[in-house]
Amino acid sequence: MSFNNLGLMTELLQAVSEQGYSQPTLIQAKAIPVVLEGRDVLAGAQTGTGKTAGFTLPLLQRLSAKKITSGHHPVRALILTPTRELAAQIGESVKLYGKHLPLRSTVIFGGVKINPQIQTLRRGVDILVATPGRLLDHVAQKTLDLSHVEILVLDEADRMLDMGFLPDIRKILALLPKRRQNLLFSATFSNEIKRLAGGLLNSPTYIEVAQQNPAAELVQQVVHHVDKKRKRELLSFLIGSRNLQQVLVFTRTKHGANRLSQQLDRDGISSTAIHGNKSQGARTRALADFKRGAVRVLVATDIAARGLDIEQLPYVVNYELPNISEDYVHRIGRTGRAGHVGEAISLVCIDENKLLRDIERLLKTKITTQVVAGYEPNPAIVAEPVKKGRGHHDYAKPRNNRNSSKSGGKWSNSSGRSKSSGQSNRSNARIKNG
């Protein structure tokens, strides 16, 4: 099947062709015709399956079919996503695919100044890509009108719920017209997702392109058992001895990411870190340096597990296994994309054996295990509980942190979620843990 068979208009087919695509992915082939019909969709799709184009292309066509005669451009499509990086990536896709259409789009998220966003919104946009917190900031300042939204997209809905955005999502839903098309995309279908879908979607078409949580087929996975105190030494050895380039390394915490990046630099391996305490500018520069090869290693928390789009990324390293098994799938999904083979290396200490068993149970397979000579685990070491650190959600600190973004007495965390100084005790507790 080609894109020509999906009912897309000439302008969109031209944009797709200019990006070098001729055949749709499975999620695109299944979702595009249904969205074009105006039906609600509940789609299960892993990261890297092409789902962004699966909703962006038909969304652009449906908006183009209804001409707006006035000079004003109200927000007619709202795409909600959990992180800044994913919002920016989706916003870029909207611009690329809609380049031959007279539709305006913009992206809003926290961590950057709000005034330029206000000016853009005042000029009018048809398609808005946003993180929930910053969206509600604009609503509170009356710089955004959502009463004309025709299409709502919730992307990475499971991650949004995992990061605590459900109350914000409910507030946003209350601001939207009741008659609208709803598209919900999620990599997993927890009970919370099913409840959200039940209250949001109207007779949806269910689309699932693969069984839940499969590991990327083109990713070669291996586990190296090693003592916790020797992980950094082994990582440096693997990178140096194998001359690995462009290595994405995951840690559980922001402080762990900073510390590991500094240690790698001392070992002569150029590295940079990306996490929620970094300003948006610093995160953007770090990712750009990594993409162009200025640094060999990008050390990241799970904020980067979804939304980072790095072509032909060859290596992902789990320096620490994630506390949630599904996050392992999203991490290694950064490699083995678009037909390219990738490698996922996990450094596992005795404390993490249960986490490894949980991951293998999810994958329904045993991951190949190799012990690197000279780095054999000490059998005398006793397992200790895995510390969850400052929280796997990677929330940023309040505004006394020098990298936090201030806006009207509010501060924004890594995902654009904003809090006022009068936040609840429950929120304060979560911030302290994050």
TAQUI-V775129 format. One record per residue. N is the residue number from 1. SS is DSSP state (helix for helix, strand for strand, loop for the rest). Layout:
# TAQUI-V775129
n=N ss=SS
n=N ss=SS
This chain:
# TAQUI-V775129
n=1 ss=loop
n=2 ss=loop
n=3 ss=helix
n=4 ss=helix
n=5 ss=helix
n=6 ss=loop
n=7 ss=loop
n=8 ss=loop
n=9 ss=loop
n=10 ss=helix
n=11 ss=helix
n=12 ss=helix
n=13 ss=helix
n=14 ss=helix
n=15 ss=helix
n=16 ss=helix
n=17 ss=helix
n=18 ss=helix
n=19 ss=loop
n=20 ss=loop
n=21 ss=loop
n=22 ss=loop
n=23 ss=loop
n=24 ss=loop
n=25 ss=loop
n=26 ss=helix
n=27 ss=helix
n=28 ss=helix
n=29 ss=helix
n=30 ss=helix
n=31 ss=helix
n=32 ss=helix
n=33 ss=helix
n=34 ss=helix
n=35 ss=helix
n=36 ss=helix
n=37 ss=loop
n=38 ss=loop
n=39 ss=loop
n=40 ss=loop
n=41 ss=strand
n=42 ss=strand
n=43 ss=strand
n=44 ss=strand
n=45 ss=loop
n=46 ss=loop
n=47 ss=loop
n=48 ss=loop
n=49 ss=loop
n=50 ss=loop
n=51 ss=helix
n=52 ss=helix
n=53 ss=helix
n=54 ss=helix
n=55 ss=helix
n=56 ss=helix
n=57 ss=helix
n=58 ss=helix
n=59 ss=helix
n=60 ss=helix
n=61 ss=helix
n=62 ss=helix
n=63 ss=helix
n=64 ss=helix
n=65 ss=helix
n=66 ss=loop
n=67 ss=loop
n=68 ss=loop
n=69 ss=loop
n=70 ss=loop
n=71 ss=loop
n=72 ss=loop
n=73 ss=loop
n=74 ss=loop
n=75 ss=loop
n=76 ss=loop
n=77 ss=strand
n=78 ss=strand
n=79 ss=strand
n=80 ss=strand
n=81 ss=loop
n=82 ss=loop
n=83 ss=loop
n=84 ss=helix
n=85 ss=helix
n=86 ss=helix
n=87 ss=helix
n=88 ss=helix
n=89 ss=helix
n=90 ss=helix
n=91 ss=helix
n=92 ss=helix
n=93 ss=helix
n=94 ss=helix
n=95 ss=helix
n=96 ss=helix
n=97 ss=helix
n=98 ss=loop
n=99 ss=loop
n=100 ss=loop
n=101 ss=loop
n=102 ss=loop
n=103 ss=loop
n=104 ss=loop
n=105 ss=strand
n=106 ss=strand
n=107 ss=strand
n=108 ss=strand
n=109 ss=loop
n=110 ss=loop
n=111 ss=loop
n=112 ss=loop
n=113 ss=loop
n=114 ss=loop
n=115 ss=helix
n=116 ss=helix
n=117 ss=helix
n=118 ss=helix
n=119 ss=helix
n=120 ss=helix
n=121 ss=helix
n=122 ss=helix
n=123 ss=helix
n=124 ss=loop
n=125 ss=loop
n=126 ss=loop
n=127 ss=strand
n=128 ss=strand
n=129 ss=strand
n=130 ss=strand
n=131 ss=loop
n=132 ss=helix
n=133 ss=helix
n=134 ss=helix
n=135 ss=helix
n=136 ss=helix
n=137 ss=helix
n=138 ss=helix
n=139 ss=helix
n=140 ss=helix
n=141 ss=loop
n=142 ss=loop
n=143 ss=loop
n=144 ss=loop
n=145 ss=loop
n=146 ss=loop
n=147 ss=loop
n=148 ss=loop
n=149 ss=loop
n=150 ss=loop
n=151 ss=strand
n=152 ss=strand
n=153 ss=strand
n=154 ss=strand
n=155 ss=loop
n=156 ss=loop
n=157 ss=helix
n=158 ss=helix
n=159 ss=helix
n=160 ss=helix
n=161 ss=helix
n=162 ss=helix
n=163 ss=loop
n=164 ss=loop
n=165 ss=loop
n=166 ss=helix
n=167 ss=helix
n=168 ss=helix
n=169 ss=helix
n=170 ss=helix
n=171 ss=helix
n=172 ss=helix
n=173 ss=helix
n=174 ss=helix
n=175 ss=loop
n=176 ss=loop
n=177 ss=loop
n=178 ss=loop
n=179 ss=loop
n=180 ss=loop
n=181 ss=strand
n=182 ss=strand
n=183 ss=strand
n=184 ss=strand
n=185 ss=strand
n=186 ss=strand
n=187 ss=loop
n=188 ss=loop
n=189 ss=loop
n=190 ss=loop
n=191 ss=helix
n=192 ss=helix
n=193 ss=helix
n=194 ss=helix
n=195 ss=helix
n=196 ss=helix
n=197 ss=helix
n=198 ss=helix
n=199 ss=helix
n=200 ss=helix
n=201 ss=loop
n=202 ss=loop
n=203 ss=loop
n=204 ss=loop
n=205 ss=strand
n=206 ss=strand
n=207 ss=strand
n=208 ss=strand
n=209 ss=loop
n=210 ss=loop
n=211 ss=loop
n=212 ss=loop
n=213 ss=loop
n=214 ss=loop
n=215 ss=loop
n=216 ss=loop
n=217 ss=loop
n=218 ss=loop
n=219 ss=strand
n=220 ss=strand
n=221 ss=strand
n=222 ss=strand
n=223 ss=strand
n=224 ss=strand
n=225 ss=strand
n=226 ss=loop
n=227 ss=loop
n=228 ss=helix
n=229 ss=helix
n=230 ss=helix
n=231 ss=helix
n=232 ss=helix
n=233 ss=helix
n=234 ss=helix
n=235 ss=helix
n=236 ss=helix
n=237 ss=helix
n=238 ss=helix
n=239 ss=helix
n=240 ss=helix
n=241 ss=helix
n=242 ss=loop
n=243 ss=loop
n=244 ss=loop
n=245 ss=loop
n=246 ss=loop
n=247 ss=strand
n=248 ss=strand
n=249 ss=strand
n=250 ss=strand
n=251 ss=loop
n=252 ss=loop
n=253 ss=loop
n=254 ss=helix
n=255 ss=helix
n=256 ss=helix
n=257 ss=helix
n=258 ss=helix
n=259 ss=helix
n=260 ss=helix
n=261 ss=helix
n=262 ss=helix
n=263 ss=helix
n=264 ss=helix
n=265 ss=helix
n=266 ss=helix
n=267 ss=loop
n=268 ss=loop
n=269 ss=loop
n=270 ss=loop
n=271 ss=strand
n=272 ss=strand
n=273 ss=strand
n=274 ss=strand
n=275 ss=loop
n=276 ss=loop
n=277 ss=loop
n=278 ss=loop
n=279 ss=loop
n=280 ss=helix
n=281 ss=helix
n=282 ss=helix
n=283 ss=helix
n=284 ss=helix
n=285 ss=helix
n=286 ss=helix
n=287 ss=helix
n=288 ss=helix
n=289 ss=helix
n=290 ss=helix
n=291 ss=helix
n=292 ss=loop
n=293 ss=loop
n=294 ss=loop
n=295 ss=loop
n=296 ss=loop
n=297 ss=strand
n=298 ss=strand
n=299 ss=strand
n=300 ss=strand
n=301 ss=loop
n=302 ss=helix
n=303 ss=helix
n=304 ss=helix
n=305 ss=loop
n=306 ss=loop
n=307 ss=loop
n=308 ss=loop
n=309 ss=loop
n=310 ss=loop
n=311 ss=loop
n=312 ss=loop
n=313 ss=loop
n=314 ss=loop
n=315 ss=strand
n=316 ss=strand
n=317 ss=strand
n=318 ss=strand
n=319 ss=loop
n=320 ss=loop
n=321 ss=loop
n=322 ss=loop
n=323 ss=loop
n=324 ss=loop
n=325 ss=helix
n=326 ss=helix
n=327 ss=helix
n=328 ss=helix
n=329 ss=helix
n=330 ss=helix
n=331 ss=helix
n=332 ss=helix
n=333 ss=loop
n=334 ss=loop
n=335 ss=loop
n=336 ss=loop
n=337 ss=loop
n=338 ss=loop
n=339 ss=loop
n=340 ss=loop
n=341 ss=loop
n=342 ss=strand
n=343 ss=strand
n=344 ss=strand
n=345 ss=strand
n=346 ss=strand
n=347 ss=strand
n=348 ss=strand
n=349 ss=loop
n=350 ss=helix
n=351 ss=helix
n=352 ss=helix
n=353 ss=helix
n=354 ss=helix
n=355 ss=helix
n=356 ss=helix
n=357 ss=helix
n=358 ss=helix
n=359 ss=helix
n=360 ss=helix
n=361 ss=helix
n=362 ss=helix
n=363 ss=helix
n=364 ss=loop
n=365 ss=loop
n=366 ss=loop
n=367 ss=loop
n=368 ss=strand
n=369 ss=strand
n=370 ss=strand
n=371 ss=loop
n=372 ss=loop
n=373 ss=loop
n=374 ss=loop
n=375 ss=loop
n=376 ss=loop
n=377 ss=loop
n=378 ss=loop
n=379 ss=loop
n=380 ss=loop
n=381 ss=loop
n=382 ss=loop
n=383 ss=loop
n=384 ss=loop
n=385 ss=loop
n=386 ss=loop
n=387 ss=loop
n=388 ss=loop
n=389 ss=loop
n=390 ss=loop
n=391 ss=loop
n=392 ss=loop
n=393 ss=loop
n=394 ss=loop
n=395 ss=loop
n=396 ss=loop
n=397 ss=loop
n=398 ss=loop
n=399 ss=loop
n=400 ss=loop
n=401 ss=loop
n=402 ss=loop
n=403 ss=loop
n=404 ss=loop
n=405 ss=strand
n=406 ss=strand
n=407 ss=strand
n=408 ss=loop
n=409 ss=loop
n=410 ss=strand
n=411 ss=strand
n=412 ss=strand
n=413 ss=loop
n=414 ss=loop
n=415 ss=loop
n=416 ss=loop
n=417 ss=loop
n=418 ss=strand
n=419 ss=strand
n=420 ss=loop
n=421 ss=loop
n=422 ss=loop
n=423 ss=loop
n=424 ss=loop
n=425 ss=helix
n=426 ss=helix
n=427 ss=helix
n=428 ss=helix
n=429 ss=helix
n=430 ss=helix
n=431 ss=helix
n=432 ss=helix
n=433 ss=helix
n=434 ss=loop
